[in-house]
Amino acid sequence: MRSEFEYVANNYLTSRNEPLKDHPVAHFLRHDAARAAASALGPIGKDMIVEGSPGKGAWAAVPWVAVFDPIVTTSATRGHYVVYLFSADMKRLYLSLNQGTTEAHEEFKSHANEELARRAAILRDRVPEYKSRFSSQPIDLGASALLPSGYESGHAFGKCYRLDELPFDDIPARDLRDIVELYLIATARGGTGYIGETGSSDDKIQGVTLIERRQYRFHRRIERNSKASEEAKKVHGYVCQACGTDFEKQYGSLGHQYIEAHHLTPISELPEGVPVPQDPKEDFAVLCASLLLRRLLKPAQARISSWRGSVGSH
């Protein structure tokens, strides 16, 4: 990645005086720089999306190369993700666990940066392990535009490199893999805090069919039908279908109706914004909380374990 980043640093400022459309430096950022980052990720990047951007319609003050986990986001406008941010003067390169700023500004207006900073603190709390390799010191992108200021507020932790003193390729590649691993862990532990909403127009029972949909707003807010779990519990009862635990038998009144209704269709498989019929008998199961947590964490843990087995510890 060293040569790709140096090329951008050496050519970006002069390129900004020329039309963006079909410019070779813009093409290099979108393709060559992104491919270099994807290659550096190795096995941990198998399911990731890697993109580079010089801006859309006009040159960006701060170009970037980002790594998106599609479970969280596929766009730099929303969610949290790992990103390389070039400072506006092309003197510094920041590797950052950061957040989309566009939807934050749409939702929170003048308070967007405060909200981004609050959620950056949540990400740091999710993975205190970052302290052994990365820093939570503020980043300075040297630009006062809306997006750069949002990136500065949304920065959770990362590392700064001088673009005229970039280390050998294996060092930034190792840093990238490490921060992506922390990204996966942070997401498995709750990310910036997903909020389930109720009260939508689809919160109704139609016979025995429940209508649900997936919506992406800022930080991947998920809308699920609040009545779905209630109806599923009525159908399946309150005994864990995996291990047979009956909490009321074990704990008396404290365990009365203590069970979790689990959707058998993952949220990622629901079409965005489209109502989907859900049958409480066929599309749900009731599980005790410990089994449900293990099931939710299993995909992220498997990805991390697979990567560690492929590359070894470092």
C-alpha positions, 0 to 999 in steps of 0.5 A: 500500500505504501506506493499507492498512498505515496502516489496519491499524496504526490499527485492529488493537490495538482490534480484538483485543478483539473476536471474530476471526470475520467481523471487518472488520479481519481481512477487510481484512488477508486481502483488501484488504492482500493485493490491494494487495501483489499489485498493487504486485508488478507483472509479477514477481508473476505466478506468486506467491501473496499472502496476509494473515493476522490469525491463525487462531482467535485474533488473532495478536500479529504479523499479516502479508502474505506473498508465496509462490513456489509452487515453494518453498512455499504456506504461511507454516508452511514454506519461505522467502518474503517477508513484511511483519510488523507489530510487536506494538505496531503501531509498526513494519512489517518487509519481510523475506525470512523462513522458516516457523517451524511446521515448524521447531519441529515438527522441531527443537523447542527448537533451532528458532530456532538452525536458522532463524538458520543458514538465514537466514545461508545465504540471505544468502550466496546473494544478497550483492547484498541489501546495496545495498538491504536490511539484515541487522540483527535485527528486533524484533517486540515479542512473546515468543510462539513464532511472533514469536520464530521470525520474528525468528530466520528473518529473512535481510534486509529493511527497517524502516518506522515505521508513523506515517511510511510513505513514499509508495507508490512506495518500499515498492512498489519495495522489495517488487519488489526483495526478491522478485527477490532471493527468486527468485535465492536460490531459483535458487541453492539457497535454504536448502539442499534435501536429497535423502533416500534409503532410503525404502520406495519405493527399489526397482526394480519391473521397469523401473519406478521409484517416486518421490514428492514430499514437503514437510517443513521447507524443502521437503525433496525425497525422490527415489528414489536408484536412479532416476538409477543405473538411468537411466544404465544404460539411456541410457549416459554420453554427454550426449543434448543435446550428445554429450559423452563425458567418458571420451573427453575426460578418460580415467579421470577422466571415467569414467561422469561424467554426470547423470540428469535427471528429465523430470517436474519435482518440482513436478508430482509429486503430494505424498506419492503414489507415481508410476511412473517409467520409466528409459527414457521419464522420464529423460535423461542430460545433462552438468552444465553443460546440466543447470544451465542447464536448472534455472536457466532458469525463474527467470532467465526470470521475472526477465528478463521482469519487468525488461523490463516495468518497466525498471531502478530 
